[in-house]
Amino acid sequence: GAYDANLFEQPMAEHYRECREEMKQYSGKFSHLYDYAVKVFDYLAIKCEIAEKLYPAYQSGDKATLKDISQRLIPMLKEATIKVLESSRDWWFKDYKTVGFSGLDLRYGSMISRCDTVKIILDNYLNGKTSYIEELEEARYHKDVTGFSGYSYITFPVTNI
């Protein structure tokens, strides 16, 4: 959620949907990369839609939106992640063989697992097993976004990692 405030100010889900549709028109020698890009844009559109809706819905007590996120959007995100993983693996093995893909396995696997965990957290809240969601109790702050943010900073937004 480190960058959620940016998405409140400038929603990006629709932008990524438009990019996905534009990318679908390309084919040819590099069609495997265009196919990969289509899947990445689909993933980004779903992820941004969740980020754009989750915090405001939680803060306003909009349980219908939270339920939609849990039942529809999180499973869609998980499936989109799997599709990106499969496409990424296909072109990686074509271009680079298997060397080095283990790091990407870790990243994709973490995202797939995170989808499962977030769904459990949301469902526990919606079913009354928990009275709040700790991560959504924290205020969102605007962060300057550059094209060169380190993966570890995005994943763990603390300075001592």
TIMAR-803051 format. One line per field, with one value per residue (C-alpha): residue in three letters; chain; x, y negated, z negated. Coordinates in steps of 0.02 Angstrom, whole numbers, plus 50000, padded with zeros to 5 digits. Layout:
aa = (ALA_...)
ch = (A_...)
east = (X_...)
north = (Y_...)
up = (Z_...)
END
This chain:
aa = (GLY_ALA_TYR_ASP_ALA_ASN_LEU_PHE_GLU_GLN_PRO_MET_ALA_GLU_HIS_TYR_ARG_GLU_CYS_ARG_GLU_GLU_MET_LYS_GLN_TYR_SER_GLY_LYS_PHE_SER_HIS_LEU_TYR_ASP_TYR_ALA_VAL_LYS_VAL_PHE_ASP_TYR_LEU_ALA_ILE_LYS_CYS_GLU_ILE_ALA_GLU_LYS_LEU_TYR_PRO_ALA_TYR_GLN_SER_GLY_ASP_LYS_ALA_THR_LEU_LYS_ASP_ILE_SER_GLN_ARG_LEU_ILE_PRO_MET_LEU_LYS_GLU_ALA_THR_ILE_LYS_VAL_LEU_GLU_SER_SER_ARG_ASP_TRP_TRP_PHE_LYS_ASP_TYR_LYS_THR_VAL_GLY_PHE_SER_GLY_LEU_ASP_LEU_ARG_TYR_GLY_SER_MET_ILE_SER_ARG_CYS_ASP_THR_VAL_LYS_ILE_ILE_LEU_ASP_ASN_TYR_LEU_ASN_GLY_LYS_THR_SER_TYR_ILE_GLU_GLU_LEU_GLU_GLU_ALA_ARG_TYR_HIS_LYS_ASP_VAL_THR_GLY_PHE_SER_GLY_TYR_SER_TYR_ILE_THR_PHE_PRO_VAL_THR_ASN_ILE)
ch = (A_A_A_A_A_A_A_A_A_A_A_A_A_A_A_A_A_A_A_A_A_A_A_A_A_A_A_A_A_A_A_A_A_A_A_A_A_A_A_A_A_A_A_A_A_A_A_A_A_A_A_A_A_A_A_A_A_A_A_A_A_A_A_A_A_A_A_A_A_A_A_A_A_A_A_A_A_A_A_A_A_A_A_A_A_A_A_A_A_A_A_A_A_A_A_A_A_A_A_A_A_A_A_A_A_A_A_A_A_A_A_A_A_A_A_A_A_A_A_A_A_A_A_A_A_A_A_A_A_A_A_A_A_A_A_A_A_A_A_A_A_A_A_A_A_A_A_A_A_A_A_A_A_A_A_A_A_A_A_A_A)
east = (50000_50148_50091_49902_49887_49957_49817_49684_49748_49776_49686_49781_49671_49584_49750_49820_49662_49686_49869_49817_49695_49822_49956_49839_49854_50039_50108_50253_50428_50412_50233_50283_50338_50178_50078_50177_50143_49956_49958_50062_49943_49794_49880_49920_49741_49671_49802_49771_49582_49605_49722_49605_49456_49523_49578_49432_49306_49382_49390_49208_49145_49089_49082_48999_49153_49268_49169_49184_49371_49385_49270_49303_49457_49580_49547_49562_49729_49792_49743_49821_49981_49986_49962_50104_50214_50177_50205_50363_50430_50391_50486_50626_50658_50652_50777_50883_50852_50821_50968_50914_50727_50731_50726_50571_50492_50513_50434_50286_50261_50259_50124_50018_50035_49998_49833_49782_49833_49743_49584_49593_49621_49474_49361_49404_49357_49197_49145_49176_49324_49427_49363_49491_49627_49788_49866_49714_49709_49867_49854_49914_50045_50092_50260_50361_50369_50520_50560_50702_50625_50714_50613_50653_50592_50426_50405_50463_50442_50565_50739_50838_50817)
north = (50000_49881_49804_49811_49624_49597_49705_49606_49448_49527_49693_49808_49963_49895_49837_50014_50086_49969_50019_50202_50174_50075_50209_50345_50275_50315_50479_50542_50592_50536_50593_50687_50523_50434_50577_50559_50371_50401_50513_50389_50247_50355_50395_50211_50158_50280_50238_50052_50076_50166_50031_49893_49972_50066_49928_49810_49953_50008_49831_49797_49967_50018_50206_50238_50172_50268_50426_50394_50371_50534_50640_50571_50460_50557_50721_50626_50554_50726_50797_50648_50675_50857_50807_50680_50812_50939_50814_50749_50924_50967_50821_50831_51013_50971_50828_50873_51058_51092_50996_50861_50891_50950_50770_50737_50897_50822_50657_50732_50865_50731_50633_50789_50830_50649_50659_50807_50717_50555_50652_50738_50570_50490_50640_50645_50462_50482_50636_50549_50657_50498_50324_50229_50251_50184_50140_50038_49942_49849_49684_49682_49553_49481_49547_49481_49619_49634_49764_49830_49891_50043_50204_50228_50052_50081_50251_50197_50008_49986_49917_50050_50198)
up = (50000_50003_50167_50144_50117_50292_50363_50270_50355_50525_50550_50668_50689_50843_50916_50904_50982_51130_51143_51143_51286_51386_51362_51427_51604_51619_51683_51784_51740_51560_51532_51374_51297_51349_51275_51114_51113_51135_50982_50880_50923_50873_50707_50677_50716_50588_50457_50477_50468_50303_50237_50294_50205_50053_49933_49969_49951_49787_49718_49763_49703_49879_49851_50020_50109_49992_50029_50216_50197_50099_50205_50379_50393_50285_50378_50542_50485_50435_50605_50695_50595_50647_50830_50819_50737_50873_51013_50932_50910_51091_51165_51036_51077_51262_51246_51094_51061_50876_50802_50681_50680_50499_50438_50540_50472_50299_50347_50440_50307_50173_50265_50288_50103_50056_50152_50044_49884_49928_49968_49797_49709_49800_49772_49586_49572_49674_49574_49407_49357_49341_49301_49405_49536_49465_49634_49682_49517_49566_49661_49841_49884_50050_50108_50252_50380_50490_50619_50512_50350_50281_50271_50087_50046_50134_50053_49880_49864_49722_49733_49640_49759)
END
